[in-house]
Amino acid sequence: MDRKIKLGVFGFGCVGQGLYTVLHQTRGINAEIKRICIKHPEKKRPIDARFFTTSRDEILNDPEIDVVVELIDEVDAAFEIVSSALKRKKAVVSANKKMIAENFEALLHLQREYNTPFLYEASCCASIPVIRNLEEYYDNDLLTSVEGILNGSTNYILTHIFEHGQTFDKALKDAQELGYAESDPSLDVKALDPKYKLLIILVHAFGIILKPDEIFNYGIQNLKDADIRYAREKNASIKLVAKCRKTENKVIAYCMPRFVPLSDTLNKVANEYNGLLLEGAFSEHQFFMGKGAGGNPTGSAVLSDISALTYQYRYEYKKLSQHLNYSFTQDVSLELYVSYNGHVSPDPDDFEGISVKHEAPGFNYMIGKINLARLKQCSWLWDESVNIVLTENNP
Ligand SMILES: NC(=O)c1ccc[n+]([C@@H]2O[C@H](COP(=O)([O-])OP(=O)(O)OC[C@H]3O[C@@H](n4cnc5c(N)ncnc54)[C@H](OP(=O)(O)O)[C@@H]3O)[C@@H](O)[C@H]2O)c1
């Protein structure tokens, strides 16, 4: 496109302001923001009031606006905005993983029906270009596994607990103040945010579309001092890890805290950084690391999508069109550390085998193997006196 492309932006919070900053410091991209739709007109803004509106239609019905950039923190409103834009054949860029993961089929259908591109690189690992890599670079490699730390906020919290001896609450408060946490921090802490990202990765890595409740997620909300001491004694830290792995034509996926040896590559991923380990039959192991949260890093990924639209880039959903016929399964045995304080204890019958059982006043734990499908049904799991962490020995 020779003329300047005109952007209609929804949201001017952490990421919206990041996009504004990054766009104004980047030469070589022929784009400008025409209008920004926000929710609270009374808020003080750092840029000229002429940009702002509270009317969606001022953007959606403006024939001059080529690209709609959706950067709000609401899901239903975001889906409505994105759907309306695609129906008007306006290309869309979004960072909203929850909205995308919950509505994937519908969004795919809209892109195809209206033949209009929808890009969402920033939704996965903010500044790490994971989706385009999975689409383009790994389109023909026999990818076997993608795992990583996909949530900057919990990684910041865990780093500050393990490396700086901070309390959970103080580390969470700092992560929120620095703009790394979601507006609703339970999305981070309960591992929903990395699960949404894993759902998006599953489509681009293995051509599998799932609903959020199909994937097991367990966060760091029940992490106790005793678990932290246990990890330290074993020369490990705890990281919140999302993983999908293919064996023959079956794919497993889950999102859980895991003990990570101090020497492990994933342990190098600190603070708000995200890290992604990819394994392919021919490319073998590769490691990507970059900032997984924050206004400017996320704004930079949004800008990269806007730039890609200027040369007509769109996702071809290559793994879907290759008809790989991989099927999702939860029939996999996982080795877990389970700590409990005695009021509620795990049912040994849920386990395929228990290799360690330790009982001491105030600190009990066991290590055992359990089937992932069975784990999802265990009610003891959700008592706040219980905590689970994957051991290092897992598929
Ligand atoms: N923060 C990160 O590091 C990060 C990283 C990757 C992806 N993301 C994703 O990026 C999106 C934005 O996150 P954020 O951190 O920038 O959120 P934020 O700081 O809370 O800002 C949200 C913005 O959305 C606006 N808004 C909310 N509902 C709206 C509606 N119905 N119509 C118009 N505007 C509306 C708000 O308007 P007011 O200003 O008027 O309140 C605000 O400007 C989310 O989907 C998030 O998951 C964030």
The ligand as an ORCA input file, in Angstrom:
! r2SCAN-3c Opt
* xyz 0 1
  N      -0.423     -5.947     29.444
  C       0.298     -6.845     28.788
  O       1.500     -7.000     29.049
  C      -0.318     -7.684     27.713
  C       0.494     -8.565     26.982
  C      -0.083     -9.311     25.933
  C      -1.437     -9.185     25.670
  N      -2.209     -8.337     26.428
  C      -3.642     -8.223     26.088
  O      -3.872     -6.928     25.557
  C      -5.201     -6.487     25.891
  C      -5.126     -5.133     26.594
  O      -4.396     -5.295     27.792
  P      -3.905     -4.028     28.647
  O      -2.920     -4.573     29.624
  O      -3.494     -2.947     27.729
  O      -5.260     -3.631     29.410
  P      -5.539     -2.274     30.231
  O      -4.265     -1.602     30.575
  O      -6.458     -2.676     31.343
  O      -6.332     -1.351     29.184
  C      -7.569     -1.723     28.692
  C      -8.083     -0.647     27.767
  O      -9.284     -1.116     27.158
  C     -10.254     -0.081     27.219
  N     -11.583     -0.717     27.211
  C     -12.070     -1.665     28.035
  N     -13.300     -2.034     27.654
  C     -13.599     -1.304     26.553
  C     -14.717     -1.239     25.691
  N     -15.794     -1.997     25.886
  N     -14.673     -0.379     24.633
  C     -13.590      0.403     24.428
  N     -12.490      0.382     25.215
  C     -12.500     -0.471     26.259
  C      -9.960      0.666     28.493
  O     -10.533      1.953     28.412
  P     -10.311      3.085     29.534
  O      -8.877      3.532     29.365
  O     -11.282      4.120     29.195
  O     -10.566      2.409     30.862
  C      -8.431      0.675     28.477
  O      -7.953      1.755     27.702
  C      -5.817     -7.602     26.744
  O      -6.564     -8.443     25.911
  C      -4.601     -8.374     27.269
  O      -4.880     -9.726     27.517
  C      -1.684     -7.581     27.428
*
